[in-house]
Amino acid sequence: HSQTNSFNRDQSNTDVAGMFDPYNVSTFLWDTIRSNTVDDFDDGDFTNGYVRNTTWNSDTEISVSYPKFTTEYGTYISFKEGVWDNITGFDSDRLKVINMPVLKSHFRYGVTGCIKHYMGVPQGYINSSVDPTIPHEHFSIAQGGMATLMVETRAPILNILDMIWINANPLESSTMRGPWGYYGYTTFTDIIGASQDPVALDYWSSKNVLIPTARINYDTYSSLDPDYEPVSPQYTGPDQMDESFHNYLRRSKDVLVDARANSG
């Protein structure tokens, strides 16, 4: 894959999985099943697709959904409930999620990292969107919607943030701001971060990796700062930020903290 974030630019996730073939490691692209709305395995539905909770969360403005699918080795996986067995039912402990995003700037939300990476989980377009070209879940990021997905489906046991090549071009200072990031305008830092806390890792990485890298070429980079609350003006184009990095990260933290408090 020509855009893989690695030294070997011809390598893909599928290639890596193939190296572990004796261990029944495989890949599955959820994009291929997003158009299928299904029930979970315990309801007798073995079709690959997305299970919906049509109840609207008014606090974070999202209707939760999650994928369920069968791997090429015949393992039944529900992202929320765990691994299904036709005799014993769901085994939640058998399924572990490792969240592995790439750190970069983002023209709508300032920064994308561990929290925002969960935008890859939901089905999309369950509810009408203020922009028909963008699923409504993307706008829920501003209210902490990705944390709601973590709480109501499955949270990662580990977050590994890829900062080997990063796009540190801030939205208020460059047309090269993310989420796009080609080798020609990214910076090689050769750093990987890991934490069980996605909010803490996003905060630390933006403060200690993204902002110091941005300082090399720019004087203005407030959109990358997790402590900067206002939205920043775009360098070019009519689009404005949907929310500041600070605000969406804080709201996501609040959702996760509240869930932890209520679980006890």
Secondary structure as the mmCIF struct_conf table of DSSP 4:
data_model
#
loop_
_struct_conf.conf_type_id
_struct_conf.id
_struct_conf.beg_label_comp_id
_struct_conf.beg_label_asym_id
_struct_conf.beg_label_seq_id
_struct_conf.end_label_comp_id
_struct_conf.end_label_asym_id
_struct_conf.end_label_seq_id
TURN_TY1_P TURN_TY1_P1 SER A 2 GLN A 3
BEND BEND1 ASN A 5 ASN A 8
TURN_TY1_P TURN_TY1_P2 ARG A 9 ASP A 10
HELX_RH_AL_P HELX_RH_AL_P1 ASN A 13 GLY A 18
TURN_TY1_P TURN_TY1_P3 MET A 19 PHE A 20
HELX_RH_3T_P HELX_RH_3T_P1 ASP A 21 TYR A 23
TURN_TY1_P TURN_TY1_P4 ASN A 24 ASN A 24
HELX_RH_3T_P HELX_RH_3T_P2 TRP A 30 ILE A 33
TURN_TY1_P TURN_TY1_P5 ARG A 34 SER A 35
STRN STRN1 THR A 37 THR A 37
HELX_RH_3T_P HELX_RH_3T_P3 PHE A 41 ASP A 43
TURN_TY1_P TURN_TY1_P6 GLY A 44 GLY A 44
STRN STRN2 GLY A 49 ASN A 57
TURN_TY1_P TURN_TY1_P7 SER A 58 GLU A 61
STRN STRN3 ILE A 62 THR A 70
TURN_TY1_P TURN_TY1_P8 GLU A 72 TYR A 73
STRN STRN4 TYR A 76 SER A 78
TURN_TY1_P TURN_TY1_P9 PHE A 79 GLU A 81
STRN STRN5 GLY A 82 ASP A 85
TURN_TY1_P TURN_TY1_P10 ASN A 86 THR A 88
STRN STRN6 GLY A 89 ASP A 91
HELX_RH_3T_P HELX_RH_3T_P4 SER A 92 ARG A 94
STRN STRN7 ILE A 98 ASN A 99
STRN STRN8 VAL A 102 HIS A 106
TURN_TY1_P TURN_TY1_P11 PHE A 107 TYR A 109
STRN STRN9 GLY A 110 THR A 112
BEND BEND2 GLY A 113 GLY A 113
TURN_TY1_P TURN_TY1_P12 CYS A 114 ILE A 115
HELX_RH_3T_P HELX_RH_3T_P5 LYS A 116 GLY A 120
BEND BEND3 VAL A 121 PRO A 122
BEND BEND4 ILE A 126 ASN A 127
BEND BEND5 VAL A 130 ASP A 131
TURN_TY1_P TURN_TY1_P13 PRO A 132 THR A 133
BEND BEND6 ILE A 134 ILE A 134
HELX_RH_AL_P HELX_RH_AL_P2 HIS A 136 SER A 140
HELX_RH_3T_P HELX_RH_3T_P6 ILE A 141 GLN A 143
TURN_TY1_P TURN_TY1_P14 GLY A 144 GLY A 144
HELX_RH_AL_P HELX_RH_AL_P3 GLY A 145 GLU A 152
TURN_TY1_P TURN_TY1_P15 THR A 153 THR A 153
BEND BEND7 ILE A 157 ILE A 157
STRN STRN10 LEU A 158 ASN A 167
TURN_TY1_P TURN_TY1_P16 LEU A 171 SER A 173
TURN_TY1_P TURN_TY1_P17 THR A 175 MET A 176
BEND BEND8 GLY A 178 PRO A 179
HELX_RH_3T_P HELX_RH_3T_P7 TYR A 183 TYR A 185
STRN STRN11 THR A 187 SER A 195
BEND BEND9 GLN A 196 GLN A 196
HELX_RH_AL_P HELX_RH_AL_P4 PRO A 198 SER A 205
HELX_RH_PI_P HELX_RH_PI_P1 SER A 206 LEU A 210
HELX_RH_AL_P HELX_RH_AL_P5 ILE A 211 ALA A 214
TURN_TY1_P TURN_TY1_P18 ARG A 215 ASN A 217
BEND BEND10 ASP A 219 ASP A 219
HELX_RH_3T_P HELX_RH_3T_P8 SER A 222 LEU A 224
TURN_TY1_P TURN_TY1_P19 PRO A 226 ASP A 227
BEND BEND11 PRO A 230 PRO A 230
HELX_LH_PP_P HELX_LH_PP_P1 VAL A 231 GLN A 234
BEND BEND12 TYR A 235 PRO A 238
BEND BEND13 ASP A 242 GLU A 243
HELX_RH_AL_P HELX_RH_AL_P6 PHE A 245 SER A 263
#
